[in-house]
Amino acid sequence: MIRVVLVRLAWMLPILLGVSMVAFALMRALPGDFAQAAAGTADISPEALDAIRRELGLDRPIWEQYLQWLGQIMVGDFGTSFVTDKPVLGELLPRLAVTFELTLLAGIIAMLLGAGSGLASARLRGRTDWFVRAVNGLLLAIPNFVVATLIVLLAGLYFPELGIFNYVPFFEDPLGNLGSMVLPAVSLALAVSVTISENTRAAVLEVSSQDFVMVARAKGLGAGTVLRDYLIRNALTPVITVTGLQLAQLLGGSILIETIFTIPGMGQYLFDSITSRDYPVIQAIVLVAAVIVLLVNVLVDVAYARADARVSYG
């Protein structure tokens, strides 16, 4: 297993190289000019614009800019923000910690809601099944940013004491921080929990009809034992795959959620950087997000093999 993990990690390098090329090229392909945006006015001389481009290194060939940036990345230097003139890594790490906390909390909520509702739907059937599937269909049809907006409106109207837009840093007040992250995490988790719920339901129903489950019941094993040792364990493998993919998508959803709830995370930082054309920040965030997604995929492979003894990566 260790060798497999090392091989997966080694394969991340060419993938990340391709991601860096695409991110760098797309930033330069965007219409407009950062020098013009940095000037803040259209009434500026061409000489002044050229001076800004030379100062930022934008006057050099794109391949030269890319190689210089790649060389800096190799030594842990993500460059300097065009807007704040500060090191990108120093501004990114605190925001990455906030986004990590948000996505972790949202992932836990999504797994609990999804796995719990899917299992209840498959086992209880009847009205419970219809109710769970109706709620899943509704949440699937409504984008998470609409759900987040509705949560903001309802909480602000009926529970104003919650302080929706008052983000509290973790080290200042851990309980206050958790309270300020619950509603954003729920908004982010609901759409993901739908997919987990539907796949859990389908997996449990499929496993329930297998011969080994029927034999276990015929032997007189308790319902709890059959559920724990036969149903859930064998239904985990497809659910783990789907859950891993959905958790990686939480990073994309965090951009809108953090903007709506004014959470100073990586998503809001990316949104602000795109509007201001801060190339180094955008490239760094894209690269960091790619690393996180690839690491999640490696963890999914490990969990898949742990849950199903039949899976072997040789």
Sequence and secondary structure as in RCSB ss.txt:
>XXXX:A:sequence
MIRVVLVRLAWMLPILLGVSMVAFALMRALPGDFAQAAAGTADISPEALDAIRRELGLDRPIWEQYLQWLGQIMV
GDFGTSFVTDKPVLGELLPRLAVTFELTLLAGIIAMLLGAGSGLASARLRGRTDWFVRAVNGLLLAIPNFVVATL
IVLLAGLYFPELGIFNYVPFFEDPLGNLGSMVLPAVSLALAVSVTISENTRAAVLEVSSQDFVMVARAKGLGAGT
VLRDYLIRNALTPVITVTGLQLAQLLGGSILIETIFTIPGMGQYLFDSITSRDYPVIQAIVLVAAVIVLLVNVLV
DVAYARADARVSYG
>XXXX:A:secstr
 HHHHHHHHHHHHHHHHHHHHHHHHHHHHSSS HHHHHHTSS   HHHHHHHHHHHTTTS HHHHHHHHHHHHHT
T   B TTT SBHHHHHHHHHHHHHHHHHHHHHHHHHHHHHHHHHHHHH HHHHHHHHHHHHHHHHS HHHHHHH
HHHHHHHH GGG TT    TTT HHHHHHHHHHHHHHHHHHHHHHHHHHHHHHHHHHHTSHHHHHHHHTT  HHH
IIIIIIIHHHHHHHHHHHHHHHHHHHHHHHHHHHHTT  SHHHHHHHHHHHT HHHHHHHHHHHHHHHHHHHHHH
HHHHHHH TT    
